[in-house]
Amino acid sequence: MTAVIQNILGTTMSPVREVVVRTQSGSELRAVLKIYDRRFGLDLRQVKRHPDPHRAAHEDAFRSFVEQGKMTGFLREHERETKERGTPVQASHYLDETQDGRARYEAALWQECAEHFECETEAYSRLSDLQGSLIPQMYAHVRITGAYETQPPSRSTARYFEIRGVLLQVIGGYKLWDIATAPDAPANPGAWQAIIQSACNAAYEVNRRGVVMEDCAPRNVVVDARTQRPFIIDLAQCEFRDRLAEVWRAMDDNDEDWDPDVEYWQLMRQSNNPGKIGAPMVRQLQLQRGIKLQGITYPDYDGIIRDLRRKKGLKS
């Protein structure tokens, strides 16, 4: 299988390209290729808010670090420190003047990219019934190997030099954030409210299936130009309800009225993924266009929590 790049769609956390995939049978598929590669990503490779472009010397340091067998121990240390802090340890934390500072930075970026791939593919799996309607369809997982400028890595370390990716459905259209200026958007501002409301509703449907989007904003919504239907994109930074429940149970103080579903929707009320899409759009259109949208609605979190408590016989 080969892929020919047709268009560059973005390179923030991950390079995203529109491609034409040619299969061994001779058929062609137009798709979006998203790869999780530590060497690229303008927002991924940031040190003190400044870009840190990947260079050949950085790759040499990382390769030497891996081939010396230091990767496994570092990843254990990285995981332990993340658990102790309770928040992810940024790759830039490891970039210092020590001998392995640069290599440890690259290793942490490798782990971050690996986690983004695992998170995004799991989110798409959990949201399989929304594929093609509220999120793009996932066509395939991708693994790129073999393009080494020097001697290939040993079999035991090869995975650290593989590039993982996904092939997704192309949504031809515009970013929700650009609804007031995009040529493919409705010319009538009266249609904008319904599109924004649909995007908020889509975020709620994602939440209902136990997926919390940590990176949720209008930039993560693409509107299909043909149908004017919004699609949620970029699910590489998510939390999952069942895993959160495991953490909560470990912290439980034996409160008889504690319930993981109630805890989840309390978190949803705080995170408010639909509001993080709708509120910035309402504010932008009012400030830039003088258009005041009326009646964008969000989930009734208090009502959801109240109903859960009532059904489960919990104190309110």
N, C-alpha and C positions, 0 to 999 in steps of 0.2 A: 504494500500500500504506500502511495506517495501523496504528498499534499503540496499544493502550490499556493503561496500567499497572494491574495487578491487585494487586501486592504488592511491597514493598521488601525485597530480600534482603540488601543490604549496600552500604556505600560506604567501603571501606577504601582500596585503591589505585585501584579503578575502581567507578563506580556500577553496581550489578547489580539488575535489576528483572525480576519475572515479568510477562509481557505477553500479551495476546491480539492476534495479528496478523490483520488482515482484508485479504485480497487483492482485486484488481480483479474476480476471478471471483465474489467473495462468500463464499468459504470462510474458515474461521477456523483458526488454529494457535496453540496454547498453547506459549509458549517463554520462555526466559531471554534477556533483552537485557543484554549487557555492553558498556559504552561506555568508550572511552579518551579522557577529556576532562581536560585539564590544570587546568580550573577547579574540579574536584571531586576527592574522595578524601582521607579523613582522614589516612591514612598517607602519601599522595603529597605533600601540601602541609604539610610539617613543616620548621620552622626551629629548630634547637637544641632539638628535642624538644617544641616548642610548635606548635600548629596555626596555619596562616597562611591564613585564609579569603580567597577571591577577592573582589575589590571592583571597582567600576566604574573607579576610577582606575588599577587594575592593568591592566585591559583597554585603557584609553586608551594607557597607556605601551607595551604590547605592540603595539597596532595601529600606533602612530606608528613604532616600531622597525622593523616589517615594511615599512611603506609607504616608509620612507626607504632601503630596500634593504640593511639591515644584517643580515638573517637569514642569508643564504648565507655571508657571511664568519664570522659567529659560529659557525655549525654546523661549519664547517671547523676553526675554532680549538678548539671543544669536542671534536671527534673527535681532533685532534692531541694535546690535553692528556690525554685518556683513554688513548691509546696509550702516551704517555710514562710515565704513572703505572702503567699495567698494571691499573688498576681504574677503574670508572666514576666520573666527577666528579659529585658531588651538585649538584643545582640550587642549593641554598642557598649553595654556594661563590661564586656570582656575585652574591648579594644583598648589595650594599654601598651606600655613600653616594654613589657616582658617579652621573652623570646617567642612564646606561643600566643601572644596577644592577638595578632592578626589572624592566625589560624583558628583560634577559639571563636573569634567574631564570625568568621566564615562558617564554622561548624554550627554556631547558634542560628545563623541564617538558614543553613541547610535544614535544621530541625523545624524552624518556623515554616518553611515551605512545605516540608513533609506533613506537618500538622494541618496546613491550609488545604492540601490535597485531600487528606483523609476526612477533614471536616466537610468539605464541599461535596465529595462523593457520597458521604453518609447522609447529608442533608437531602440530596437529590433522591436517594433511595427511600428515605422516610417520607418524602413528599411525592412519591411516584404518581399518586392520583391527581396531582396538580400539574404534572409535566404536560406541556403543550397547551395549557389553558391559562395558568397564572404564573408559571415559571417555564423557562425553555425546556425542551425535551433533551434529555441526556442520551447521546448516541453511543459514546464509547469512552473508556479510559485509555490513555495513551502512555506509552513508555518509549523514550528516545534513548538509544545507546550507541556507542561506537565512534562518535565524532571526537576523537582525542588527538591533540596536537603532538603528544608525546606517547611513550609506551602505555598501553592500556593498563588499567588497574588490575590487581589480582582478583581472583574470583571472590575471595572473602570480603573485599572492599568495594566491589563493583557498584553496589547499590548506592554508595555515596556520590557516584558520578553519573547516575541515571537521571534523566529529566522526566518527571511525571506530568501528565496533563489530561485534559478532558476535551471531547468534541461535543459541542452543543448546537442546538437549533439556532439558526440565524433569525433574529427578529428585526426585520427591516423597518426602521422608523426613526424615532427621535427620543432623546432623554426627556423625562417628565419635566425636569428643571427648565427645559427650553421650550415649553409649550406655548409661550407667548410669541416666540420668534421663529420657531422651526417651520420650514416650508410645508412639511407634511402634516402639521397640526391643523385642526379646524380653524378656519378664519373667524368663526363666530365665537366670541368669548363665552357665550352662553353654554357652549358644549364643554368647556374646560372643567366645570365643576363636576360633571358626571365622570370624567376621566380621572380626576384627582380622587373622587370618592371611591371609584373602583380600585385604585391603587391602594388606598387605605384598607379597603375590604380584603384585598389580596394579602396584605401583611397580617391581618387578623386570621385569615385561613391558615397561613403558615404557623402562626402561634398556636392555633387550635390543635395542630398536629404535633405539638410538643417541641417545636423548633423556635428558639429565641435568636433573633438577629442582633448581633452586637454592633454591626456596621449597617445601620439602616437610615437611609436618607433619600431624597428625590433623585440623586445621582445614581442610585441603585435600582431605578425603574426605567425600563424602555417601553415606549408605546408603539405598538404595531401600526404602521401607517395605513395599512389596508382596512383593518377592523377597528382601529382606535382603542384597542384593548391593551391595558398596561400589563407588563410582565416584570416580576421581581427578579433581579439578577444579582450575582455575587453573593454566594452563600458560604464563603470560605471562613467566615468568622461567626460561628454560631455556638450556642449552648443547647443541650438536649435535656428535656424534662426528666427522663429516667435517671440520667447521670447526676443531674442536680439533686434529685431526690435522695440518691445514695449519700451525697455530701451532707444534705440536711439531716438525714437520719443519724449520721455519725455525730452530729452536733446536737441532737435532740436532748432536751433536759427533762424528758419524761412528762411533758405536758400532755394530759389525756385528750385535750381538744386540738392538738397539733395534727395537721393532715397535709400530705405532700401536694395534693391537688389545690387546696386552698393556698398553700405557700407559693405554688407555681403562679396562680393568678394574681396573687399579691405582687409577685415579681413582675408580671406582665403589666400591672397597673403602674408600677414604677418605671419600667422600661418604655412602655407605650410605643411600640413599633409603628402602629398606624399613625399616631400623632407626630412621630418624627418624620413622616412623609407629608402629612397633610398640613401641619402648622407652618413649616417653612414655605410651602407653596402659597398658602393664604397670605402670609406676610409679604412674600416677594411680589405677588400680583397687586397687592394694595399699594406698596411703596413705589413700584416701578411703573405700574399701569393705571393706578387709581381705581382698580377693580376690586370691589369688596364681595368676596364669595359668601353666600348665605347658606348656612345649614350643612356644612361638612360635619358628618357625625362620626363618632368614635365608639368603640365598645363600652358598654355599661359595666365596667369592672366591678363596681360595688354590687351591682345586681347579680353578676356572675358568682361572686364570692358569697353573697347572701344565700343564693339558691343552693350552692354547694353545701354550705353549712346546714341548711334546712334539710336537704336530702340525706345527709350523713348523720343527722342528729347531733350536730356540734353546737356549742354555745356561740352566740353571735358576738 
